[in-house]
């Protein structure tokens, strides 16, 4: 019997009718939250599709991976076969080719 009284007391507080102003305020807050979450979910789907459709560095052998610089790896992941990578070391400039990609093999 005491559980019923406890539940009845708290249910009246939690489920009491809300004013129109408070209901509209919470509706706006929830709609902004849902919009934000939907926007992020759509972005994740686009990134997933983009990553799935483009060649990655995983397709190269271990020996080829060790020879590549970070710039070459980035060029391969972006699918840029004709990219020029310019390396600056001290006062020296070096131009490096991206290396093998899936589409050139």
Secondary structure, DSSP 4 states (H G I P E B T S, - for coil): -HHHHHHHHHHHHHTSPPPHHHHHHHHHHHHHHHHHHHHHHHHHHHHHHHHHHS--GGGS-HHHHHH--HHHHHHHHHT-TT-EEEEEETTEEEEEE----TTT-
